[in-house]
Amino acid sequence: MPGGHAADLLGAPSAATQRLVDHGSAPADTGPQKICAARSRSLREHVPGLLTAAGAPSVAATAPA
């Protein structure tokens, strides 16, 4: 994004719920749910630690320069 800002695709309940629907993780008729956004953000926060614990290289180490 312009200015080096990142878009949080899980920031709003409607966006988080839509991402779950788009990826087959929620029924198509699911309305915006705050819990979808909260759980998705929580999962995103924990994934790097889980990958590190499993011996995967860090995201920073594998990111293109």
URBEL-V910951 format. One record per residue. N is the residue number from 0. RES is the residue in one letter. SS is DSSP state (2 for helix, 1 for strand, 0 for the rest). Layout:
BEGIN
N;RES;SS + N;RES;SS
END
This chain:
BEGIN
0;M;0 + 1;P;2 + 2;G;2 + 3;G;2 + 4;H;0 + 5;A;0 + 6;A;0 + 7;D;0 + 8;L;0 + 9;L;0 + 10;G;0 + 11;A;0 + 12;P;2 + 13;S;2 + 14;A;2 + 15;A;2 + 16;T;2 + 17;Q;2 + 18;R;2 + 19;L;2 + 20;V;2 + 21;D;2 + 22;H;0 + 23;G;0 + 24;S;0 + 25;A;0 + 26;P;0 + 27;A;0 + 28;D;0 + 29;T;0 + 30;G;0 + 31;P;0 + 32;Q;0 + 33;K;2 + 34;I;2 + 35;C;2 + 36;A;2 + 37;A;2 + 38;R;2 + 39;S;2 + 40;R;2 + 41;S;2 + 42;L;2 + 43;R;2 + 44;E;2 + 45;H;2 + 46;V;2 + 47;P;2 + 48;G;2 + 49;L;2 + 50;L;2 + 51;T;2 + 52;A;2 + 53;A;0 + 54;G;0 + 55;A;0 + 56;P;0 + 57;S;0 + 58;V;2 + 59;A;2 + 60;A;2 + 61;T;2 + 62;A;0 + 63;P;0 + 64;A;0
END
